[in-house]
Structures are given as C-alpha cells and as structure tokens.
Amino acid sequence: MRLTKTRVLGLWMGAVVLAGSVCAGTYYVSPDSASTDWAAAENIATPCTVQTAFDNAQAGDIVQFRGGVYVVPANTTGDWLSGYYAPNHSGTEDARIVFMAYPDERPVFDGTSGSYDKDGHGHGNFARIMSNTRYVGSGSKTYHEYITFDGFTFQCDGGLNEGKITLTGGDNGSTRPRVRGLIVQNCTFNGGTSDNAARVQIDGVWTGTGDNHEGLFISQTTGLIIRNCRVFDYASANHNMNTSAIKTYHSDNMLIENCEVYDSSHGVYSKSNTDSLTVRYCYIHDNNVGFFAGTTGWWNDSNDHSKGYFVSENTDNVLLHNVFSNNTRGTISGFTQGGGDLDGFSAINNTIVATSGYTASVGLGSGERQLFYNNIIFGPKIDNDIGLLKWYCPNNNAQEVADGKPEHNFGLDACDHNQFGDLAGNFLIRVKKPDESTVSYPTMPSWQASGVLTEGGNPGAGSLVSNPLFVNASGAMTQLSDFALQANSPCKGAGRGGVDMGANIALVGPQDFPMPNRPPVLAPIGNRSVPAGQTLQITVQATDADGDALQYSAAGGQ
C-alpha cells in the first residue's frame, strides 16, 4: 500500500496479522558516493551511487541528485538505443519514477566519448549518457515507461564533444507498443564546441558532432514531453539534416515547449512518422535550419511493385507561438518526397526574424489541411527560388500510383493575417502544386487574388507588408525580449480574432516550472497481531516533503 496526498490510507485488519506497508520514498545520490546501500540513501547524509539509484528506483520514488560533476565512463556495450544509465523499473501513470536535481543544485553528467554509432561506424565522439532503455545483455533491452528526467546537464569530454540521451521504445519497424509517459524537463544539452564550424582535430581527437547525431534521440514513444530545456551545439561540418538538437522517429502526441534550441545544424527534426507533434513557446535561433520535417517512401522491391510500397510521412505537426531568429538556411522547412505528405501541418502565431546574413524564408511541401496564419516573417528571403514563403509539391507518376504508390496532394486551408515586412524587393510567395508548374506571387495584391486555397479560395486576408515595430531594446535583435511588439506596432490586434500577430513573447523560452508534487512517506508499521475478536490499535505517522497537509483513514475487514 502506498500513501499519497489524494489516496486514503487504508489498514486491512485481519484476525491474526497486519502486514507492514510498502512506501514510495525520496532517495539521494551524490557524485562522490561509493555506497550501494539503497535503503540508507533515504537519508540525505548517506547518498548512494548513480548506478544504485537506477537499479533500485521503483514506481513512486523520487531520486534527487546532489550538485557536482558525475563522470560517466564510455558506453561501449549495448547499442545506440540505450544509455549508460537507465532505470531497471517503470513507473505508472499515477506513480512516476522521478530522477531530478536536488533543489537549487546542478548535477552535470560528463560523458566519455566512445558510444556506439547508429550507422555502424564504430564508437564515436559522443556519449549516450542516459535513457529509459536498459541494455540487459545478449542484444536484449527493456523499455521503461513513466520516467521523468529533471534538472540535469549533459555533456561529453568536459564539453568538447556531444552528450546525448535516448528516449525509445524500439527501433525502426518495431511492432511493440510505444512507450508512454516520458518527461524531460529543465535540462541542458551541450553538443560540443564545434559551434557549426567544420570539425577539427585537437590532439588527435575530433571535436563537434558528426553526421546523424542529436542531443535527444526519440523513437517509438507516445505522449513524450520535453519542456524548459536548453539544447545547443549539435552541428556537423556539412549540416547534414540528420544532425539535429532534437530528432524524432515513429512517435505520436509529443509536446516540445519552452525550450531554447540554438547553434545546431537543425534545431528540431520531425522525421519518419512523427504524428501529432506540437512545438510551442520555443526560442529557436542561430541554427542552420530551425525546424525541419521530412517524408519519404520506397518500394519494398524496386523490381516487383506487387510486393508493396512503404511510405513514411508526418501528420498534424503544429508550430505555435515560437520565435525563430537568425537561422542560416531556413526557419521552417517541410521537405516531402516518395509519396509522403505533411497533412495537417500548421504554423500559427510564430515570430520569424532574420538580420543581414541570415534568412527568414519558410519552405513547405505537399499535404492537405495545412494552416498558416497570424505569423510575422521579417527578414531577407534566401533566394528567388524559395522566396519568402514557398510550397513545393512533387509530381506524381501515374504508373507508380496505379501500382500502389501514394499520391502527393496539396490543400492549403488557410493563409491569412500574416505580416511579411516591408523590405524592398523581398516579398515573394511561390506555390507549386502536384503535377503543375510553379507560380510566383511578387506582390500582396497578386497573392490575395491567387485562388491557391483549398477549393479555389483566395489567401492573404488581413495580411500586412509593413515594419512590425519590435521593441529591440538591445538594438541587435539578440535578446528574447527584443521580439516583443511596440505599443504602436501594426501587428497589435491585427491577427485572427483581434489577437496580436506573432508569438506571445512573455511565454516563450525556458520558464520556471514548479517542483514535482512529492508523495508523502508512511513510517514503517511492522507486523502486528492480536487475538481474534480484540481491537487492534495502531498509531500511524507519515511525513510530506512539500509540507502539505495529510489525511488518514482506515478500512476494516474480517
């Protein structure tokens, strides 16, 4: 029986023996502890090792890590889905396992490079430090649910190389249920000192991140939350799309909120059947590309189409109230190919800004039910191919479609109440529908008469081509507060329903979130016995780490 603040404390009274209760607890870990005594770790004065905590924590437990540097050895066992540290048990929906920083202290997990590379390139210049996935030997893994990681810093080789975590329920093609209830919050992810430059050798060691790496690798999850994190410096020399701060595969109902993502090849990469992803209130800046969503597909046998076609596409990806600033090759990019579409893609109330040398361009792809409104796009277009805003849809091959390849489709349900800025010669929107030529709209009137919306409607209602008038107190648009609107901004109240265009800056970026609600702890009762027919009296005591009031009750039985 576990005591919680909302659960009644019940005592089942039999005629002979009352068994003692089993209680969730709060345990402590420190970087200099050598203790493997899990029971003793309930006392802050006798903390245990990291491995002891991950081996023993069970549903309802909270494990608090004292500040300091935790040196993590090279992870040379397992595979690319698992981490050096991973829990041995799952939590439940009502009783999570929480691994968290001790209040007002910062535990830093400093990995050692040499982790196994996903692409089979051996052991690379990064460290897989932590995961919900535990390698148990002989190629086997266990995938654990309802786990929270809160308040850690992840780095590798003292910040030279990439520290990462993995959140997984299986690899590509997995048929097991997706793991539920993972939360990562208040964490810092350091990808190394390459800072978007070419990788170089220092004393024989490659710095930075190679291709196909990321700070948070996500696969086969449902309901994952990433909030209030800073993720930076996940870059490769050629800015391969697979190198990203956050990358997702085969997951659904995911929320990324209040994060700052910067200095990476790609900020967030929504890849391979990532459905119902919401990215909101994030500050995504100084990347090669801010947000990237891609689709693909292939024949199971290119010489025999009767064996079927596999398509990987993303549905219902939503960008809401984000700030995208000074991304080099694009702010938002949707690349569709192979019959895969981005159905339900929506960009609403985002602030997109670029200064000289960067681009504010948005390039999207095929897909139905697309929405684009209440956004501010202010800054240079990348070129006259993409323009400031473009939808590019591949053509369909009639014979391949007849053989079973999905068609690319296009349906832009709404594109209105957007601010495109007043830079001279910068306004250019281009649309290429499937099996049609690209059409350019170089002026707002031409866009508003284009008829490109679903069923021939005209876009551009309520849209502006003026200076949005940002506060810009720094004078360089480098502080998040710079992106707030001045009182006389033309974007104030100019969005749908009279709301402001652009992001609500007060809610963007890392915020202060409350500490998790820690469960009360019941003092051990022990075994008690009385003769049949007599009354058993027990004094019950419990403590609550949050200082909340507790209520007790007992239920009797025969």
C-alpha positions, 0 to 999 in steps of 0.5 A: 500500500502506498500513501499519497496526498489524494489516496486514503490510507487504508489498514486491512485488519485481519484476525491474526496479522497486519502486514507492514506497508510498502512506501514510495520514498525520496532517495539521494545520490551524490557524485562522490558516493561509493555506497550501494546501500539503497535503503540508507540513501533515504537519508540525505547524509548517506547518498548512494551511487548513480548506478544504485539509484537506477537499479533500485528506483521503483514506481513512486520514488523520487531520486534527487541528485546532489550538485557536482560533476558525475563522470560517466565512463564510455558506453561501449556495450549495448547499442545506440538505443540505450544509455549508460544509465537507465532505470531497471523499473517503470513507473505508472501513470499515477506513480512516476519514477522521478530522477531530478536535481536536488533543489537549487543544485546542478548535477552535470553528467560528463560523458566519455566519448566512445558510444556506439554509432547508429550507422555502424561506424564504430564508437564515436565522439559522443556519449549516450549518457542516459535513457529509459532503455536498459541494455540487459545483455545478449542484444536484449533491452527493456523499455521503461515507461513513466520516467521523468528526467529533471534538472540535469546537464549533459555533456561529453569530454568536459564539453568538447564533444556531444552528450546525448540521451535516448528516449525509445521504445524500439527501433525502426519497424518495431511492432511493440507498443510505444512507450508512454509517459516520458518527461524531460524537463529543465535540462541542458544539452551541450553538443560540443564546441564545434559551434557549426564550424567544420570539425577539427582535430585537437590532439588527435581527437575530433571535436563537434558532432558528426553526421546523424547525431542529436542531443535527444534521440526519440523513437517509438514513444507516445505522449513524450514531453520535453519542456524548459530545456536548453539544447545547443551545439549539435552541428556537423561540418556539412549540416547534414539534416540528420544532425539535429538538437532534437530528432524524432522517429515513429512517435505520436502526441509529443509536446516540445515547449519552452525550450531554447534550441540554438547553434545546431545544424537543425534545431528540431527534426520531425522525421519518419512518422512523427504524428501529432507533434506540437512545438510551442513557446520555443526560442529557436535561433542561430541554427542552420535550419530551425525546424525541419520535417521530412517524408519519404517512401520506397518500394519494398522491391524496386523490381516487383511493385506487387510486393508493396510500397512503404511510405513514411510521412508526418501528420498534424505537426503544429508550430505555435507561438515560437520565435525563430531568429537568425537561422542560416538556411531556413526557419521552417522547412517541410521537405516531402518526397516518395509519396509522403505528405505533411497533412495537417501541418500548421504554423500559427502565431510564430515570430520569424526574424532574420538580420543581414546574413541570415534568412527568414524564408519558410519552405513547405511541401505537399499535404492537405489541411495545412494552416498558416496564419497570424505569423510575422516573417521579417527578414531577407528571403534566401533566394528567388527560388524559395522566396519568402514563403514557398510550397513545393509539391512533387509530381506524381507518376501515374504508373507508380500510383496505379501500382500502389504508390501514394499520391502527393496532394496539396490543400492549403486551408488557410493563409491569412493575417500574416505580416511579411515586412516591408523590405524592398524587393523581398516579398515573394510567395511561390506555390507549386502544386502536384503535377503543375508548374510553379507560380510566383506571387511578387506582390500582396495584391497578386497573392490575395487574388491567387485562388491557391486555397483549398477549393479555389479560395483566395489567401492573404486576408488581413495580411500586412507588408509593413515594419512590425515595430519590435521593441529591440531594446538591445538594438541587435535583435539578440535578446528574447525580449527584443521580439516583443511588439511596440505599443504602436506596432501594426501587428497589435490586434491585427491577427485572427480574432483581434489577437496580436500577430506573432508569438506571445513573447512573455511565454516563450523560452525556458520558464520556471516550472514548479517542483514535482508534487512529492508523495508523502512517506508512511513510517514503517508499521511492522507486523502486528497481531492480536487475538481474534475478536480484540481491537487492534490499535495502531498509531500511524505517522507519515511525513510530506516533503512539500509540507502539505497537509495529510489525511488518514483513514482506515478500512476494516475487514474480517 
